[in-house]
Amino acid sequence: MTRTVKALLLLIIASALLSGCNTTRGVGEDIKDLGSIISNAAS
């Protein structure tokens, strides 16, 4: 029973970390695109 609980907790933590990385990457790409748009508008 304890082994199953530990495996389940590890899976939940790993899922949370991986989804966080994808979200952070998406925000970074959006900011990069916004910077490009501002640079093009200023030129």
C-alpha distance matrix in Angstrom:
0.0 3.8 5.4 5.2 6.4 8.8 10.0 10.7 12.5 14.4 15.5 16.7 18.6 20.1 21.3 22.9 24.7 26.0 27.3 29.0 30.8 32.2 33.4 35.0 36.7 38.1 39.6 41.2 42.7 44.1 45.7 47.2 48.7 50.1 51.7 53.3 54.7 56.1 57.7 59.3 60.6 62.1 63.9
3.8 0.0 3.8 5.4 5.1 6.2 8.6 9.9 10.6 12.3 14.3 15.4 16.6 18.3 20.0 21.3 22.7 24.4 26.0 27.2 28.9 30.7 31.9 33.2 35.0 36.6 37.9 39.3 41.1 42.6 43.9 45.4 47.1 48.4 49.8 51.6 53.1 54.4 55.8 57.6 59.0 60.3 62.1
5.4 3.8 0.0 3.8 5.5 5.2 6.2 8.6 10.0 10.6 12.4 14.4 15.5 16.5 18.4 20.2 21.3 22.6 24.5 25.9 27.2 29.0 30.6 31.8 33.3 35.1 36.6 37.8 39.4 41.1 42.5 43.8 45.5 47.1 48.4 50.0 51.6 53.0 54.3 56.0 57.6 58.9 60.5
5.2 5.4 3.8 0.0 3.8 5.5 5.1 6.1 8.6 9.9 10.6 12.4 14.3 15.3 16.5 18.5 20.1 21.1 22.6 24.5 26.0 27.3 28.8 30.5 31.9 33.4 35.0 36.5 37.9 39.4 41.1 42.4 43.9 45.5 47.0 48.5 50.0 51.5 53.0 54.5 56.0 57.5 59.2
6.4 5.1 5.5 3.8 0.0 3.8 5.5 5.1 6.2 8.6 9.9 10.6 12.3 14.2 15.4 16.6 18.5 20.0 21.3 22.7 24.6 26.1 27.2 28.8 30.6 32.0 33.3 34.9 36.6 37.9 39.4 41.0 42.6 43.8 45.4 47.2 48.5 49.9 51.5 53.1 54.4 55.9 57.7
8.8 6.2 5.2 5.5 3.8 0.0 3.8 5.4 5.2 6.1 8.6 9.9 10.6 12.2 14.2 15.5 16.6 18.3 20.1 21.2 22.8 24.7 26.0 27.1 28.8 30.6 31.9 33.2 35.0 36.6 37.8 39.2 41.1 42.4 43.7 45.5 47.1 48.4 49.7 51.6 53.0 54.3 56.0
10.0 8.6 6.2 5.1 5.5 3.8 0.0 3.8 5.5 5.1 6.2 8.7 10.0 10.5 12.3 14.4 15.5 16.5 18.4 20.0 21.3 22.8 24.5 25.9 27.2 29.0 30.6 31.8 33.3 35.1 36.6 37.8 39.4 41.0 42.4 43.9 45.5 47.1 48.4 50.0 51.5 53.0 54.6
10.7 9.9 8.6 6.1 5.1 5.4 3.8 0.0 3.8 5.4 5.1 6.3 8.7 9.9 10.6 12.5 14.4 15.5 16.6 18.5 20.3 21.5 22.8 24.6 26.1 27.4 29.0 30.6 32.1 33.4 35.1 36.6 38.0 39.5 41.1 42.7 44.0 45.6 47.1 48.6 50.0 51.6 53.3
12.5 10.6 10.0 8.6 6.2 5.2 5.5 3.8 0.0 3.8 5.4 5.1 6.2 8.5 9.9 10.7 12.4 14.3 15.5 16.6 18.6 20.3 21.3 22.7 24.6 26.1 27.3 28.8 30.7 32.0 33.3 34.9 36.6 37.8 39.3 41.1 42.5 43.8 45.4 47.1 48.4 49.8 51.7
14.4 12.3 10.6 9.9 8.6 6.1 5.1 5.4 3.8 0.0 3.8 5.5 5.2 6.1 8.5 10.0 10.6 12.2 14.3 15.4 16.7 18.6 20.1 21.2 22.8 24.7 26.1 27.2 29.0 30.6 31.9 33.2 35.0 36.5 37.8 39.4 41.1 42.4 43.7 45.5 47.0 48.3 50.0
15.5 14.3 12.4 10.6 9.9 8.6 6.2 5.1 5.4 3.8 0.0 3.8 5.5 5.2 6.1 8.7 10.0 10.6 12.2 14.2 15.5 16.8 18.5 20.1 21.3 22.9 24.7 26.0 27.4 29.0 30.7 31.9 33.4 35.0 36.6 38.0 39.5 41.1 42.5 44.0 45.5 47.1 48.6
16.7 15.4 14.4 12.4 10.6 9.9 8.7 6.3 5.1 5.5 3.8 0.0 3.8 5.5 5.1 6.3 8.7 10.0 10.7 12.4 14.5 15.7 16.7 18.5 20.3 21.5 22.9 24.6 26.2 27.4 29.0 30.6 32.0 33.3 35.0 36.7 38.0 39.4 41.1 42.6 43.9 45.5 47.3
18.6 16.6 15.5 14.3 12.3 10.6 10.0 8.7 6.2 5.2 5.5 3.8 0.0 3.8 5.4 5.2 6.3 8.7 10.1 10.6 12.6 14.6 15.5 16.6 18.6 20.3 21.4 22.7 24.7 26.1 27.3 28.9 30.7 31.9 33.2 35.1 36.6 37.8 39.3 41.1 42.4 43.7 45.6
20.1 18.3 16.5 15.3 14.2 12.2 10.5 9.9 8.5 6.1 5.2 5.5 3.8 0.0 3.8 5.5 5.2 6.2 8.6 9.9 10.8 12.6 14.4 15.5 16.8 18.7 20.3 21.3 22.9 24.7 26.1 27.3 29.0 30.6 31.9 33.5 35.2 36.6 37.8 39.5 41.1 42.5 44.1
21.3 20.0 18.4 16.5 15.4 14.2 12.3 10.6 9.9 8.5 6.1 5.1 5.4 3.8 0.0 3.8 5.5 5.2 6.1 8.5 10.0 10.9 12.4 14.3 15.6 16.8 18.7 20.2 21.5 22.9 24.7 26.1 27.4 29.0 30.7 32.1 33.5 35.1 36.6 38.0 39.5 41.1 42.8
22.9 21.3 20.2 18.5 16.6 15.5 14.4 12.5 10.7 10.0 8.7 6.3 5.2 5.5 3.8 0.0 3.8 5.5 5.3 6.1 8.8 10.2 10.7 12.3 14.4 15.6 16.7 18.5 20.3 21.3 22.8 24.5 26.0 27.2 28.8 30.7 31.9 33.2 34.9 36.6 37.8 39.3 41.2
24.7 22.7 21.3 20.1 18.5 16.6 15.5 14.4 12.4 10.6 10.0 8.7 6.3 5.2 5.5 3.8 0.0 3.8 5.5 5.1 6.3 8.9 10.0 10.6 12.4 14.5 15.5 16.6 18.6 20.2 21.3 22.7 24.6 26.0 27.2 29.0 30.6 31.8 33.2 35.0 36.5 37.7 39.4
26.0 24.4 22.6 21.1 20.0 18.3 16.5 15.5 14.3 12.2 10.6 10.0 8.7 6.2 5.2 5.5 3.8 0.0 3.8 5.3 5.2 6.5 8.8 10.0 10.8 12.7 14.6 15.6 16.9 18.8 20.4 21.4 23.0 24.7 26.1 27.5 29.1 30.8 32.0 33.5 35.1 36.7 38.1
27.3 26.0 24.5 22.6 21.3 20.1 18.4 16.6 15.5 14.3 12.2 10.7 10.1 8.6 6.1 5.3 5.5 3.8 0.0 3.8 5.4 5.2 6.3 8.7 10.0 10.8 12.6 14.4 15.6 16.8 18.7 20.2 21.4 22.9 24.7 26.1 27.4 29.0 30.6 32.0 33.4 35.1 36.8
29.0 27.2 25.9 24.5 22.7 21.2 20.0 18.5 16.6 15.4 14.2 12.4 10.6 9.9 8.5 6.1 5.1 5.3 3.8 0.0 3.8 5.4 5.1 6.2 8.6 9.9 10.7 12.4 14.4 15.5 16.7 18.4 20.1 21.2 22.7 24.6 26.0 27.2 28.8 30.6 31.8 33.2 35.1
30.8 28.9 27.2 26.0 24.6 22.8 21.3 20.3 18.6 16.7 15.5 14.5 12.6 10.8 10.0 8.8 6.3 5.2 5.4 3.8 0.0 3.8 5.4 5.1 6.1 8.6 10.0 10.6 12.4 14.3 15.5 16.5 18.4 20.1 21.2 22.7 24.5 25.9 27.1 28.8 30.5 31.8 33.3
32.2 30.7 29.0 27.3 26.1 24.7 22.8 21.5 20.3 18.6 16.8 15.7 14.6 12.6 10.9 10.2 8.9 6.5 5.2 5.4 3.8 0.0 3.8 5.5 5.1 6.2 8.8 9.9 10.7 12.4 14.4 15.4 16.6 18.5 20.1 21.3 22.8 24.6 25.9 27.2 28.8 30.5 32.0
33.4 31.9 30.6 28.8 27.2 26.0 24.5 22.8 21.3 20.1 18.5 16.7 15.5 14.4 12.4 10.7 10.0 8.8 6.3 5.1 5.4 3.8 0.0 3.8 5.4 5.1 6.3 8.7 10.0 10.7 12.5 14.3 15.5 16.7 18.6 20.2 21.3 22.8 24.6 26.0 27.2 28.9 30.7
35.0 33.2 31.8 30.5 28.8 27.1 25.9 24.6 22.7 21.2 20.1 18.5 16.6 15.5 14.3 12.3 10.6 10.0 8.7 6.2 5.1 5.5 3.8 0.0 3.8 5.4 5.2 6.2 8.7 10.0 10.7 12.4 14.4 15.4 16.6 18.6 20.2 21.2 22.7 24.6 25.9 27.2 29.0
36.7 35.0 33.3 31.9 30.6 28.8 27.2 26.1 24.6 22.8 21.3 20.3 18.6 16.8 15.6 14.4 12.4 10.8 10.0 8.6 6.1 5.1 5.4 3.8 0.0 3.8 5.5 5.1 6.3 8.7 10.0 10.6 12.4 14.3 15.4 16.7 18.6 20.1 21.2 22.8 24.5 25.9 27.3
38.1 36.6 35.1 33.4 32.0 30.6 29.0 27.4 26.1 24.7 22.9 21.5 20.3 18.7 16.8 15.6 14.5 12.7 10.8 9.9 8.6 6.2 5.1 5.4 3.8 0.0 3.8 5.4 5.2 6.2 8.7 9.9 10.6 12.3 14.3 15.5 16.6 18.5 20.1 21.3 22.7 24.5 26.1
39.6 37.9 36.6 35.0 33.3 31.9 30.6 29.0 27.3 26.1 24.7 22.9 21.4 20.3 18.7 16.7 15.5 14.6 12.6 10.7 10.0 8.8 6.3 5.2 5.5 3.8 0.0 3.8 5.4 5.1 6.2 8.6 9.9 10.5 12.3 14.3 15.4 16.5 18.4 20.1 21.1 22.6 24.6
41.2 39.3 37.8 36.5 34.9 33.2 31.8 30.6 28.8 27.2 26.0 24.6 22.7 21.3 20.2 18.5 16.6 15.6 14.4 12.4 10.6 9.9 8.7 6.2 5.1 5.4 3.8 0.0 3.8 5.4 5.2 6.2 8.7 9.9 10.6 12.5 14.4 15.4 16.6 18.5 20.1 21.2 22.8
42.7 41.1 39.4 37.9 36.6 35.0 33.3 32.1 30.7 29.0 27.4 26.2 24.7 22.9 21.5 20.3 18.6 16.9 15.6 14.4 12.4 10.7 10.0 8.7 6.3 5.2 5.4 3.8 0.0 3.8 5.5 5.0 6.2 8.6 9.8 10.6 12.4 14.3 15.3 16.6 18.4 20.1 21.3
44.1 42.6 41.1 39.4 37.9 36.6 35.1 33.4 32.0 30.6 29.0 27.4 26.1 24.7 22.9 21.3 20.2 18.8 16.8 15.5 14.3 12.4 10.7 10.0 8.7 6.2 5.1 5.4 3.8 0.0 3.8 5.4 5.1 6.2 8.6 9.9 10.6 12.4 14.3 15.4 16.5 18.4 20.2
45.7 43.9 42.5 41.1 39.4 37.8 36.6 35.1 33.3 31.9 30.7 29.0 27.3 26.1 24.7 22.8 21.3 20.4 18.7 16.7 15.5 14.4 12.5 10.7 10.0 8.7 6.2 5.2 5.5 3.8 0.0 3.8 5.4 5.0 6.2 8.7 9.9 10.5 12.3 14.3 15.3 16.5 18.5
47.2 45.4 43.8 42.4 41.0 39.2 37.8 36.6 34.9 33.2 31.9 30.6 28.9 27.3 26.1 24.5 22.7 21.4 20.2 18.4 16.5 15.4 14.3 12.4 10.6 9.9 8.6 6.2 5.0 5.4 3.8 0.0 3.8 5.4 5.1 6.4 8.8 10.0 10.6 12.5 14.4 15.5 16.8
48.7 47.1 45.5 43.9 42.6 41.1 39.4 38.0 36.6 35.0 33.4 32.0 30.7 29.0 27.4 26.0 24.6 23.0 21.4 20.1 18.4 16.6 15.5 14.4 12.4 10.6 9.9 8.7 6.2 5.1 5.4 3.8 0.0 3.8 5.4 5.1 6.3 8.7 9.9 10.7 12.4 14.4 15.6
50.1 48.4 47.1 45.5 43.8 42.4 41.0 39.5 37.8 36.5 35.0 33.3 31.9 30.6 29.0 27.2 26.0 24.7 22.9 21.2 20.1 18.5 16.7 15.4 14.3 12.3 10.5 9.9 8.6 6.2 5.0 5.4 3.8 0.0 3.8 5.4 5.1 6.2 8.6 9.9 10.6 12.4 14.4
51.7 49.8 48.4 47.0 45.4 43.7 42.4 41.1 39.3 37.8 36.6 35.0 33.2 31.9 30.7 28.8 27.2 26.1 24.7 22.7 21.2 20.1 18.6 16.6 15.4 14.3 12.3 10.6 9.8 8.6 6.2 5.1 5.4 3.8 0.0 3.8 5.4 5.1 6.1 8.6 9.9 10.6 12.4
53.3 51.6 50.0 48.5 47.2 45.5 43.9 42.7 41.1 39.4 38.0 36.7 35.1 33.5 32.1 30.7 29.0 27.5 26.1 24.6 22.7 21.3 20.2 18.6 16.7 15.5 14.3 12.5 10.6 9.9 8.7 6.4 5.1 5.4 3.8 0.0 3.8 5.5 5.1 6.1 8.6 9.9 10.7
54.7 53.1 51.6 50.0 48.5 47.1 45.5 44.0 42.5 41.1 39.5 38.0 36.6 35.2 33.5 31.9 30.6 29.1 27.4 26.0 24.5 22.8 21.3 20.2 18.6 16.6 15.4 14.4 12.4 10.6 9.9 8.8 6.3 5.1 5.4 3.8 0.0 3.8 5.5 5.2 6.1 8.7 10.1
56.1 54.4 53.0 51.5 49.9 48.4 47.1 45.6 43.8 42.4 41.1 39.4 37.8 36.6 35.1 33.2 31.8 30.8 29.0 27.2 25.9 24.6 22.8 21.2 20.1 18.5 16.5 15.4 14.3 12.4 10.5 10.0 8.7 6.2 5.1 5.5 3.8 0.0 3.8 5.5 5.1 6.2 8.7
57.7 55.8 54.3 53.0 51.5 49.7 48.4 47.1 45.4 43.7 42.5 41.1 39.3 37.8 36.6 34.9 33.2 32.0 30.6 28.8 27.1 25.9 24.6 22.7 21.2 20.1 18.4 16.6 15.3 14.3 12.3 10.6 9.9 8.6 6.1 5.1 5.5 3.8 0.0 3.8 5.5 5.2 6.3
59.3 57.6 56.0 54.5 53.1 51.6 50.0 48.6 47.1 45.5 44.0 42.6 41.1 39.5 38.0 36.6 35.0 33.5 32.0 30.6 28.8 27.2 26.0 24.6 22.8 21.3 20.1 18.5 16.6 15.4 14.3 12.5 10.7 9.9 8.6 6.1 5.2 5.5 3.8 0.0 3.8 5.5 5.3
60.6 59.0 57.6 56.0 54.4 53.0 51.5 50.0 48.4 47.0 45.5 43.9 42.4 41.1 39.5 37.8 36.5 35.1 33.4 31.8 30.5 28.8 27.2 25.9 24.5 22.7 21.1 20.1 18.4 16.5 15.3 14.4 12.4 10.6 9.9 8.6 6.1 5.1 5.5 3.8 0.0 3.8 5.5
62.1 60.3 58.9 57.5 55.9 54.3 53.0 51.6 49.8 48.3 47.1 45.5 43.7 42.5 41.1 39.3 37.7 36.7 35.1 33.2 31.8 30.5 28.9 27.2 25.9 24.5 22.6 21.2 20.1 18.4 16.5 15.5 14.4 12.4 10.6 9.9 8.7 6.2 5.2 5.5 3.8 0.0 3.8
63.9 62.1 60.5 59.2 57.7 56.0 54.6 53.3 51.7 50.0 48.6 47.3 45.6 44.1 42.8 41.2 39.4 38.1 36.8 35.1 33.3 32.0 30.7 29.0 27.3 26.1 24.6 22.8 21.3 20.2 18.5 16.8 15.6 14.4 12.4 10.7 10.1 8.7 6.3 5.3 5.5 3.8 0.0
